[in-house]
């Protein structure tokens, strides 16, 4: 026992399971490859020891007996194990044949949420998208945050210029449609939200939460405003109207680069607090007070997330949140909404205006005419592209670490579409509701067998922070990125090393073309040789670090950061808080903030009619909710995280339960235009009357899956109720909040529609 204890080692890592990037200390035994413990890294300057239960997934996912260890190929109706080389060959051969016969768009690509936290998949996924282009690529962002990407591009000219709340220095924080006490934040990387919110209140600051549910964040707030789902756009319009009507506009130092102030005043004039009170469910006095509080605070910031994004007017709502920050003088200043200075730039959704054209709405999808964003189609419409014959029809799919049959609207139709494909391959740990339709499943090595660097989070960090994670164990199988690189190369008929080197040289050439000083000193070959001391994705990150705002610029800035230096810092490096920088960063064609972009003006046209829309008395509006121990659907098979009391129940207000004769703990039937499910009801006044809440990603009992723990969990499939024909017209984001449903006690003989 003593010898074994002496043999243990420790390594520091960043948790890869959400955007928070919490620092961890992992104790493990190198000989047995067993993880002994995972604790918060108190010496990490960014997270300071904070962690949540999901961090244990580093060990628990690897230990899961249902996790795939060998590639699977379909033979008849069954899967059989095979070696990785043979499996990749089979997938590459099938995809190549389909593309050659039917064209580039015949291959569809689904990029799941975990990809954003996986360095290899982001680097090599980008190479895949460039070398095997298709208009039928979609990411989980189109059911999450794509509305914010579009609104930020229209305001500031770049997808990567998304302002984040300076929560550590603000005096007034307005949180709309977000629950960071549970989610740990999104589109803002700030590990330890509970501690940061405590600090806000300790310095005399105020927290206000707008949410249909009294969420965990609302519970600790100074004020909770319960809003009707989908009413956010009207509340924000009224907020802006009050700022104008009461002469509270104070843009401050950015006033000379803000266009459209007068035009906006006329656009919001019809939306007084009194006119929107019925649609929002919020008293006009509360709206006026909120506007005055935002305007009078020493510093203030409005922050919204998926509740404001994944709805019918998600892009308008996302835009108006920043409009409030601009008009109150809280954009690009301490304590307001600021633009992080990342050690490495955005690697996903990083396009800018080119020749006056925004990187969205440049073309429309073939079947329903939904807008592309950054070259990606909305994932909700991929089944349309599979099931509708014609030129450009998807005939083969590759899914990367995602489960759209549970996470996307109208699950039954998604399953129908995937089942109809000529070929499908998946890179995934599990045989789940989506991958069961694949012909080839390619499981990667575990997280601790791979290097790690957060590719998505740096542009959203409230401090300029960076950390590189070395692997704890030698890899016994290929990582996600390596598998994708090999597949990509074999489809193209070249060697993986050659494909990787071509991509790196292309990135270097692009960097030098945009950086005159570097180009005068270095050639592509010299830069390549300098970063080639590293391997794999590390070479790309070294290039980005060295040419970034804190980098050594290949020797021109002595003492600057390089990957080699970062690798010597086990807890990472904190390079300071956010600083004002928008004036030099804005890239709209006019180099000014477009307060009223034409796209937003277009989107406002239907609002007056929508304002007058009434909800039938029998209808309730369904919204989602999160749980601290869950990350969408893919951690539901981890026994230690799945155990405990049922958390998949329906929340319903006492008045609504009484009207429908629903008892606490009773089974109920929820039905929508698309389907019906059965769940257990819990009566609570934490939800607004007329609103019900349910977590998404549950129900893993479909035939053909291998998720033993998840299959035993109670709960129903939220997305059996959502409608793939409901989307935000400006960004194509799916409507996942405010779904009209009927709820009734489950009675004998009730039959539910397919999942």
N, C-alpha and C positions, 0 to 999 in steps of 0.2 A: 504493500500500500504506500509506504514511504517513498520507494523508488519511483513508483508511478507518479506520485505527486511532484517529485523533483523533475520528472520528465516533462511536466506540463509547460506550455509556453503561452504567451499572450500576444495579441496583435490588436491594433486599433483599426476600426472600420467606420464608415458612414453607413447608417441604415439605408437600404435601397428600396424601401417599401412605400415611401411617400415623398413629397417635396420638401419635408422639413430638414432632412439631412442631419439627423441626430448622431452625435459621435458615440461609438460603442467601444468597450473593451471586451474582447473575446478571448476567453481562456480555453485552450484546447490541448489535446494530446497528439503530437505529431505522429507517433507510432500507430496508435489506434484510429487516428483521424476522427476522434470524437470531440465534440464541443462540450466543455465542462460547465461553462457559465457565460452569460452575456449580460453586461452591466453598462450603465451610463458612464461615459468618459468625462469625469469631473475636470480633467485638464484640457478638454476641448474648449477653446475660447469662444466658440460660437454657441454650442448647445449646453455647455456647463453642467453636464451630467444628466440632462433630461433624456428620458426615453419613454416609449409607450409599449403596450403588450405586443404590438406587431413586430417589434424588434426580435422577438424570440423566433420568428420565422426563419432567421438565418440557420438555426439548428433544426427547427421542427419540420421545415419543408424538406430538408435533406433526409430526415429520418422517416418521412411519411412512406409507409409500405405501398401506397397506391401510386407514388411518383414513378414515372417511367424511367427505366434505367437503360433500356436498349431501344433502338429504332424499331418501329412497327410498320409493316407493309400489309396491305389488304390482300388476302387470297380468298376469293369467293366472298362469303359473308363474314369471315373472321379475320382477325389480325394475327400475324405471326412475327416473331422477333427476327431481326437480321442484323448484319453489321452496318456501321455508319456509311462506309464507302459504297456498298451496294444500294443502300436506301437513297443516298444522294444521287447516285447515277440514275436510279429509276425515276426520281422526281425530275431531275434535269432533262432527261430524255423526253418525258411526257410533256413538260412545259415547252421545251424547244419545238417539238412537233406541232403543238397547238398554235404557238405564235407564228411559226412559219406558214401554217395553213390559213390562219384566220386573222393575222395581224397583231400588232402590239397590244391593242385594247382588249384582246381576247383573254389576257391575263389580268386578273384582279388581285389586289393586295390589301389585306386588312392588317393594320398596325395597332396592336392593343396597348392599353395603358402602361403595363410594366416596361414596355420598350423605352419610354421616356427616362427611365431610371437605370438603363443598361447601356454602358458605354459602347460595347461591341456592336450591339444592334443599331444604335444611333449612327455610328460611323459607317458601318457596312450596309445598313439600311439606306443611307443616303447614296452610297455608291450603287446599290441595286436600283434605286429609283432613277438615277441618272443614266445608267447603262441599259436598263430594261424599262424604258418609259411606257406609261399607260395612263390614260385618262380615268382609269377605274381603280385608282389607289385611294384608300380612305384611312383616316386615323381616328382613334378614340376621342381626339380633340373635337370632332364634329358632334359629339354628344356631351361635351364638357365645357370647353372654353373658347371655341372658335369665334363666338360672337365678340369676345373681348379682343381677339386678334384683329378682326375686321374694324372694330370701332377705333382702336389705337392707330391702325394704319391710316384710316381716314383723317384722324386728328393730327397725327405727328409724322406720317409718311413712311413708317416702318413697322412691320409686324413685331419686331423685337423691342420697340419702345412702349412697353406696358408699364405704367406707373404703379408702384406698390406703396402701401401705407407705411409711413415712418412711425411705427407703433411705439418705438422706444422713446420718442421725443414729443409725441403729440399730446395735446391737452384735451382733445375731443375726438373720439373714435366712433364713427357711425358704421355699423356692420349690417349689410343688407343681404339676405338670402345666403348666409354663410354660417357655419358652426365650427369655428376653429378650435374650440375647446375639445372637440371630438376629432375633427379632420386634421388638426395640426396645421391648418392653413393651406391655401392653394393659390397659385400665381402670386404668392408672397412666401419666401422661405425665411422662416423665423422660428427655429426650434424652441419649444417651451412656451407656447402661448399662455398657459395658465399663469406662469411666473411673470410673463410680460404684461398681462392684463392686471395682475396684482400690483405691479410696479406703476402702471398707469393710474390706478386709483390711489395708491400711496402718495403720489406726487400731486394729488388733487384733481386729476383728470377725470373725464366723464366717458362712459361707455353707453351707447344707445344701440339697440338691436332691433331691426325690422324683419319680422319673420312671421309666417302664419302659425308657427308653433313656438311655444315657450321652450326653446332649445336649451341645451346645457350652457351655451354662451349667454343666452338671454337670462338664464337664472342668476348669473353673476353681474348682469348689467345694471346700470342706474335706472334705465328705462327700457321697457319692451313695448314696441308698437306692433300689434297684431294686424297684419295686412291680408287682404283677400289675395289668393294666388293669382298671378298675372297682372296685378294692379300696380306693380313697381313703377312701370313707365309713367303712369298717371300721377303717382305720388311725387316722382322726381320732377315731372313737368310743372306740377303745382309748386313744388319747392323753388324751382327756378323762377316761376311767375312771381312769387312773393319777393324774391331777391330783387327783381326789377321794380315791382310795385312799391316796395318800401325803401327804395334807394339804398339797398344793401350791397350793391355790386362794388367790389374793391379788388380788382385784378392784381394791382401792385406792379412789381418789377417786370412782369411779362407783358404788360399792356401794349407795348409797341409791336409785339409779334403775334397778337391775337386778332384775327380777322372775323368779322361776322357778329359783333356784339349787338348792333342795332337790329340786324336781321333776325337774330334769335329772339329778341324781345317781342317782335310781332308774331313769331311762330308760337310762342308759349302763352300769349295773351288770353286765348280762350280757356286755358286750363287753370282756373282759379281753384283754391282749396275746396270751395263750396261745390264746384261743378264736378269734382272727382271724388267727393266723399262717398257717394253711393257705390262707385266702382271699386274703390280701394278698401272700403270698410274702415277708413281712418277719419276721425273727426277733423274738421277744417282747422280748429284751434290747435290741434296737435301738430298739424303740418306747418302752421305759421310759427309755432314755438320752435320747431326743429330748424326752420330756416333762420330764425333769429339767433338761435344758439350756435349754429354753424358759422354765421357771419360775425358773431361777437367774440368767439373763442380766440384766445391768443394764437393758437394753431389748431387746425382741425383737418380731418381727412375722412372721406367716405370710401368704403371698400365693399365690393360686392363679389359674389362668386356664383356657383352653379345654379343657385336658386334664382339669380337674376339673369343668368345666361341661357340656360336650356328651357326657354319659354318662347311664346309666339313673337314677342317683341324684344328678344334678348339682346340684339345688337343696339337697338335704340336705348334700352336700359343701360347697357354697358357704356354707351356714349354719354348719357346724361349723368352718370356717376362722375365722370371726369369733368363734365361741364360744371357741375356743382363745385368741384375742387378748384377749377379755373376761376369761376366768378367770385368765389370767396377769397381769392388770393392764396390758395393753399396748394397750388401746383408747383413742383420743383423748388420747394423750400422746406427747411427743417420742420418736422412735425406734421407735414402735409403728405401729399402724394408725390413720391420722388422716383427718379430713374436710377436704379443701381448701376454701379460701375463694376461690371463683372471681370474677374480674372481671365475668363475665356468667354467668347461671345455666344449668342444663341445659336444652337445647332439644329433646332427645329423651329419652324415658322420664323424665318429670319429674312424674308424678302422685303424689298423696298420698292418705292415708285421707280419705274424705268420709263424714260421719255414721256413723263406725264401720266403713265398708266399704273394704276394700283395693282398689287398682286392678288386681286380677288375679282370675281365677276368678269373675268376675261373670256371665259367660255362657260357653257351650261351643259349639264348632263344630258345624255342622249334621250332618255325616256321622259323624265319629269321636268327637265329644264331648270334644275337647281344650280346655284352658283358654285363654282370652284373657289377654293381659298388656298393660296400657295401651291396650286397644282393638284390639290387633293379634292376628291368628291366627298359629299356627305355619306357616311357609312350607312345611314338609314335607307339610302336609295340603291345600295349595291344589289339587293335582291331584285329590284326592277331591272337592273342591267343584266342580271343572270337569266331572268325568266322571260324577258322580251326579245323575241328573235330579231335579227337584222344585223347590219354591219356594225361592228363594235360591241356585239354581245359578249359578255364574260362567259368563257367556256372552261377556264381553269382558275383556281384561287390558291393563293398562298396566304396563310394567316400566321402572324407573329405574336405569340404570347397574348392571345385575346380570346374572349368567349362571347362573340356578338349574338349568339343565339340566346344568351341570357341578358346581355347588356344593351341591346339595340331594340328599337320599337318593333312591335308585332313579331314576337319570337316564333310563332307558328309559321309565318311566311318566310322568315329567315331560314328556318330549318328546311322548309320545302325547297327553297332556292338552292341551298348547299347540296341537298340530296340529288338535285338534277344535274349537277356539274359533270362534265366529262372527266375532270381530274381535280384533285385538291391535295395540297400538302400543308403541313403545319409544323412550326417549331414551337414546342410546348412541353411542359412538364407532365401534363395530364391528358388522359383520355376523357374529355368532358363533352358537354352538350354540343359543342362546335366541332372539335377534332374527331368525333366519332364518324363524321362524314368524309374524313380524309382517306386518301389511298396510301399516303406515307406520313408518318409522324416522326419527327426528329427531336428527341429530347436532349437538352443541353446539360452540361456539368453544373454543379451547384455554385451558389454565389461565392462561397469561400474558396473555390478553386479558380476564381477569376479575379483579375485586377478590377478595380472600381474607381470611377471618378464620376460625379453627378453631371451628366451631360445637359440636363434640362434646367436645373435649378439656378445656376450662377446669375442669369439675368434678372432673377426675382429675389435675390438675397438682400436682406435689410442691412447687411454689412458685406464688404468685399472680402470674401472668405474662400479659401481653397484647401483641398486635401486630396492626396493620392493614396489609394489603398492597394497594398500588395496582396497577393493571394496567400491564404493561410496554408493550403495544401497543394501539392503538385496535382495538376489536372489528370484525372483518370479517363476523361472523355472530352470532346470538343465543347467549347463554350458557344453560346447563342450566336455571337458575331462571327466566329470562325465557321460555324455551320453555314450561315447565310453567305459568307464570302465564297466558300467552296461551291455551294449551289449556284450562285451567280456566275462564277467562273466557268463551271461546266455547261451551263446553258449557253454561254458565249463561246465556249470552245477554246479557252485560254487557261493558263496556269493561274492559280489564286495569287501567288506572289507577284506575278506580272500585273494582274488587275489592281492589286493593292498599291503597287508602286506607281502605276499610271495615275491612280486617283490622288495619291499624295503629291506627285509632281504637278498635277492639275491644281490642287489647292495652293501649293507654293506659288505657281505662276499667277494665280488669281490674286494672291496676297501681294506679290511684288507689283502687279499692275496697278493696284490701288494705293501703294505706298512708295512714292517716288524716292524717298531717302534710302529705304532698304534696297530698292532696285539699282541705285547708283553704286552700292557697295557689294552686292551679292548677286550671284547667278542662281538659277533654279538648282543646278547641280550642287553648288556650295551649300545652299540651305538644306537640300536633301541629305547630303553627307553629315551635316551637323545634327540633324534629328535622327539619323539612322543608327545612332548609338542605342536607341530604344527599339522595341519590337512591337508589332501589331498596332493597336489603336493608340498606344503611348506615343508613337511618333507624331500622330496628328495633334494630340493634346500638347506636346512639347512645342510644336509650331505655333499653336494658338496662344499658349502662355507667353512665349518669347516675343511675339508680335503684339501682345495685348498691352493694356495700360500700365501694367506693373512689370512687364517682361524686360529682359536684358537686351532685346533687339539685336541679338546675335553679337554681343560685345560692345555695342555702341552706348549702352547704359550700364556701366559697371555697378554691380550689386543688385541688378534687376533679377527678377524671378525666372527660373527655368524649371523644367520638370525634375531634373536631377536634384536641384535644391529643395524642391517641394517634397521629394521622396525622403529627404532627411528630416522632415518635420512630422513626427508620428501623430501629432494632434492637429496638424494643419496650420494655416497662417491666417490671422485676422488683419486685414489691411485698412480697417477703419469703416466708419459709417458712411451712408450715402451723402453725396454732395450735390448741390445744384449744377446741372450740366445740360439742360434741355436746349438752351440757346445755341450751343455748338453741335448738338446731336440731331436736331430736327431736320428731316429730309423731305418734307412736302415740296412740290415744285416751286412754291413761293418762299420756302424757308420760313413759313409762318404757321401757327396753329390755325387749322381750319375749324372754327367753332361750329359752323353749320356746313358740313360737307354735303355735296349734292346727294350722295347716297342716303344720308340721314333725312334730308328734306323729303326725298322720295318716300322713305319709309314712314313718314308721319302722315301721309295722305289718308290712310284708313283709320286713323286713331279716333276721329270724331264719331264715326259709326260704331267703333268698338267700345267707346265710352258708354254708349247707350244700350249695349247688349246686356240682356238680363239672363240670369241663371234660373232654370226651372226650380220650383220649390223642392221637388223630390231629388234634385241632383246635388251631389257633394263633389268637391274638388279634391283630387288626390295629389299629394306631393310626397316626395321621398324623404328619407332620413338616414343618417349614418350611425355607425356604432364604432367605438374605439377599437374593438377587437377584430374588425373586419375591414378588408380592402377590396371593395367591389365583390366579385364572386370567387376569385381564385384563391383566397385563403380559407374558404369554408371547409376544406378537407383537412385542416390542421387541427387535430383533436384538442390540444390544449387551448386553442383560441376559440374553438366551436363549442366547448363545454359551458355549462352554466345555465342559468334560466333562459327560457325562450326569449329571443329578441326580435322575432320576425312577426310579431302580432300587429294588428291594426289598431291605431289610436283614433278614437272617435269622441266627440264632445258629448257630455251628458244630455244636452237638449236634443241632439241628433239621434242619440241612442234611444231616448224615450219616444221620440216621434216614430221610430221604426220598430219599437218593441224589442230592442236588442238588450240582452242582459250582459253584464260584465263576465268575460270568459266564454261567451257563447260563440259557436261557429256561425260565420256569416258568409254570404255570397256577395262578391263585388263584381259588377258587370259593367262593361263599357261597350262602345261601338265595335270593338275588335275581339272581345273575348270575356271570359269570366273565370274567377278563381275563388277558392275557399280559404279563409283564414280565421284565426281566433281574434275576437274583439277585446280591446281593453278600453274601458271608459275613463276619460281623463279630461280635466279642464285645461290641460297644457296646450290643446289645439283650439283654434278659433272655431266657433260654430260655422258649419258649412264646409269644414275642411277635415280630411282624414289623412293620416300619414302611414307609410309602409316602407320598409327598407327594400332595396332592389338586389337582384342577384341570387335570390333563394330558389329552392325547389330543384334538387339534383337527382330526381328519380327517373329520368328518361332512360329508356332501354339503350344498351350499348355503351354506357359510360362506366368508368371505374373510379368512382369517388365514394368510397364506403362510408366515411364519416359524414360527408355532406349529404348523402342520401338519407341518413338517419335524422338529420335536422328537420325540424318543422319549418313551415313557411311556404309561401307560394311565389309564383313568378310574376313580379311587378310588370314586366314587359309583355305579358300576355294581354295587358290592358291598354298599352300605349299604341298610338296610331302613327304608322309610317307616312301617312298623308298630311300630318300636321308638322309644319316647320316654320322657322323664321325666314321670311322671304329674302332678307338682306345677306344672311350668312349661310343659310341652309341647315342651321343647327336644329336638331330634333327637339320637339316639345315633350319634355319629360316631367314638367311640373304644371299643376292646374288642370289635370285630366278629368273631364266630367264623367262621373260614374254613379251608379245606383247601388245602394247597400241594403241588404235585407237579411233577416235571420235565415239560416240554411234550413230548408224543410225537406222532409222525406221525398225522394223522387227527383230532387233537383239534379239536373245534368249540366256539367260544365263543358265549355267548348275546349278544343285542343289547346295544349300549351303553346 
